[in-house]
Amino acid sequence: MLAEDATMQPIRILVTGGTFDKEYNELTGELFFQSTHAGDLLRLGRCLLEVEVETLMMIDSLQMTDAGRRLILERCRTVPENHIVITHGTDTMAETAAVLGPELKGKTVVLTGAMVPYTFGSSDGLFNLGTALAFVQTLGEGVYVAMNGRCWAWDAVRKNKKKGIFESLPGLR
């Protein structure tokens, strides 16, 4: 039997919305927000970590403003946890990471999201949340973006909207 890891630190999940949390209205065909699916995903993934989920906002990342990014930054600074996962829409995730990266010290922050809503059943959200939780525990201080099993520093990533994937910025790995 393995002993409990006494060094395991609690993790804060800050929810901002994005495709990760979108619902589908079968009558109108529209996507909308109701509440976060983070708790469902943690249960489905049988997560045994000490996690605190906090919803900051429920918006599409195309609606993310400078004020929204400042709110995320301020919560990252003030929460007691040093390990933070942020669920975020993919369209502007790299831009939010670029605001947080130079400003946050002493914390490990990983942004993640989904290309397909959780409620569709074929979502990448469960996998992305699981890998983000693993990355936030193993990476050093800094801000990162984790999608589809890969992880990048905040200043080395972009979303390739033509391919529908995240990738390294040209000239960076």
VOTOR-50436 format. One line per 4 residues: number of its first residue (from 1); their letters; for each residue x, y, z of C-alpha. Coordinates in nm, 2 decimals. Layout:
REM VOTOR-50436
NUM) a) X:Y:Z ~ ...;
***
This chain:
REM VOTOR-50436
1) mlae) 0.00:0.00:0.00 ~ 0.13:0.35:-0.09 ~ 0.14:0.61:0.18 ~ -0.04:0.94:0.12;
5) datm) 0.19:1.20:-0.03 ~ 0.23:1.46:0.25 ~ 0.36:1.72:0.00 ~ 0.05:1.72:-0.22;
9) qpir) -0.09:2.07:-0.23 ~ -0.45:2.18:-0.29 ~ -0.54:2.30:-0.63 ~ -0.78:2.58:-0.72;
13) ilvt) -0.98:2.56:-1.04 ~ -1.10:2.89:-1.17 ~ -1.39:2.86:-1.41 ~ -1.44:3.12:-1.68;
17) ggtf) -1.68:2.94:-1.92 ~ -1.58:2.87:-2.28 ~ -1.68:2.57:-2.49 ~ -1.59:2.35:-2.19;
21) dkey) -1.91:2.46:-2.01 ~ -2.15:2.52:-2.30 ~ -2.49:2.36:-2.32 ~ -2.69:2.29:-2.64;
25) nelt) -3.05:2.40:-2.68 ~ -3.20:2.13:-2.90 ~ -3.50:2.36:-2.99 ~ -3.30:2.66:-3.11;
29) gelf) -2.97:2.50:-3.20 ~ -2.79:2.76:-2.99 ~ -2.51:2.71:-2.74 ~ -2.56:2.87:-2.39;
33) fqst) -2.42:2.86:-2.04 ~ -2.60:2.73:-1.73 ~ -2.33:2.61:-1.48 ~ -1.99:2.47:-1.49;
37) hagd) -1.93:2.10:-1.56 ~ -1.60:2.10:-1.37 ~ -1.75:1.90:-1.08 ~ -1.90:1.64:-1.31;
41) llrl) -1.56:1.60:-1.49 ~ -1.38:1.56:-1.16 ~ -1.63:1.29:-1.05 ~ -1.62:1.12:-1.39;
45) grcl) -1.24:1.12:-1.38 ~ -1.24:0.98:-1.02 ~ -1.02:1.27:-0.91 ~ -0.86:1.21:-0.57;
49) leve) -0.69:1.55:-0.55 ~ -0.79:1.82:-0.30 ~ -0.96:2.07:-0.54 ~ -1.16:2.39:-0.48;
53) vetl) -1.38:2.49:-0.78 ~ -1.46:2.86:-0.81 ~ -1.67:3.01:-1.10 ~ -1.55:3.36:-1.19;
57) mmid) -1.76:3.40:-1.50 ~ -1.94:3.20:-1.76 ~ -1.86:3.35:-2.10 ~ -1.74:3.27:-2.45;
61) slqm) -1.38:3.37:-2.46 ~ -1.45:3.59:-2.76 ~ -1.64:3.80:-2.50 ~ -1.33:3.81:-2.26;
65) tdag) -1.24:4.17:-2.19 ~ -0.94:4.34:-2.03 ~ -1.15:4.37:-1.71 ~ -1.22:4.00:-1.72;
69) rrli) -0.85:3.92:-1.75 ~ -0.77:4.15:-1.46 ~ -1.03:3.97:-1.25 ~ -0.86:3.64:-1.33;
73) lerc) -0.52:3.78:-1.25 ~ -0.64:3.92:-0.92 ~ -0.80:3.59:-0.82 ~ -0.48:3.41:-0.91;
77) rtvp) -0.29:3.64:-0.69 ~ -0.52:3.62:-0.39 ~ -0.63:3.26:-0.37 ~ -0.43:3.07:-0.10;
81) enhi) -0.34:2.79:-0.34 ~ -0.02:2.80:-0.54 ~ -0.14:2.56:-0.80 ~ -0.42:2.69:-1.02;
85) vith) -0.60:2.55:-1.32 ~ -0.81:2.79:-1.53 ~ -1.08:2.66:-1.76 ~ -1.11:2.90:-2.04;
89) gtdt) -1.25:2.93:-2.39 ~ -0.99:2.84:-2.65 ~ -1.03:3.13:-2.89 ~ -0.85:3.38:-2.65;
93) maet) -0.68:3.15:-2.41 ~ -0.33:3.24:-2.53 ~ -0.42:3.61:-2.49 ~ -0.53:3.56:-2.13;
97) aavl) -0.21:3.35:-2.06 ~ -0.01:3.64:-2.20 ~ -0.17:3.88:-1.95 ~ -0.11:3.64:-1.65;
101) gpel) 0.24:3.52:-1.75 ~ 0.45:3.83:-1.68 ~ 0.24:3.93:-1.37 ~ 0.22:3.62:-1.16;
105) kgkt) 0.50:3.51:-0.94 ~ 0.52:3.22:-0.69 ~ 0.23:3.03:-0.85 ~ 0.19:2.75:-1.11;
109) vvlt) -0.11:2.83:-1.34 ~ -0.23:2.61:-1.62 ~ -0.51:2.72:-1.86 ~ -0.71:2.46:-2.04;
113) gamv) -1.03:2.42:-2.23 ~ -1.22:2.22:-2.48 ~ -1.29:2.23:-2.85 ~ -1.61:2.04:-2.81;
117) pytf) -1.87:2.10:-2.53 ~ -1.87:1.84:-2.25 ~ -2.24:1.78:-2.31 ~ -2.18:1.65:-2.66;
121) gssd) -2.02:1.33:-2.53 ~ -1.72:1.35:-2.76 ~ -1.56:1.63:-2.58 ~ -1.19:1.66:-2.52;
125) glfn) -1.27:1.85:-2.19 ~ -1.22:1.55:-1.96 ~ -0.88:1.46:-2.10 ~ -0.77:1.83:-2.11;
129) lgta) -0.88:1.89:-1.75 ~ -0.70:1.57:-1.63 ~ -0.38:1.66:-1.81 ~ -0.40:2.02:-1.67;
133) lafv) -0.43:1.88:-1.32 ~ -0.12:1.67:-1.38 ~ 0.08:1.95:-1.53 ~ -0.01:2.20:-1.25;
137) qtlg) 0.14:1.95:-1.00 ~ 0.46:1.88:-1.18 ~ 0.56:2.20:-1.35 ~ 0.76:2.48:-1.19;
141) egvy) 0.63:2.83:-1.12 ~ 0.48:3.00:-1.42 ~ 0.19:3.02:-1.65 ~ 0.11:2.75:-1.91;
145) vamn) -0.15:2.64:-2.16 ~ -0.23:2.27:-2.17 ~ -0.44:2.12:-2.45 ~ -0.47:1.77:-2.60;
149) grcw) -0.18:1.63:-2.39 ~ 0.07:1.90:-2.47 ~ 0.18:2.20:-2.26 ~ 0.34:2.53:-2.35;
153) awda) 0.48:2.83:-2.16 ~ 0.25:3.13:-2.19 ~ 0.47:3.31:-2.43 ~ 0.53:3.01:-2.67;
157) vrkn) 0.18:2.91:-2.78 ~ -0.10:3.00:-3.01 ~ -0.42:2.85:-3.14 ~ -0.41:2.76:-3.50;
161) kkkg) -0.77:2.83:-3.60 ~ -0.73:2.67:-3.94 ~ -0.62:2.33:-3.79 ~ -0.82:2.36:-3.47;
165) ifes) -0.52:2.29:-3.25 ~ -0.28:2.46:-3.02 ~ 0.08:2.48:-3.13 ~ 0.42:2.64:-3.06;
169) lpgl) 0.47:2.99:-3.19 ~ 0.69:2.98:-3.50 ~ 1.06:2.95:-3.40 ~ 0.97:2.82:-3.05;
173) r) 0.92:2.46:-2.93;
***
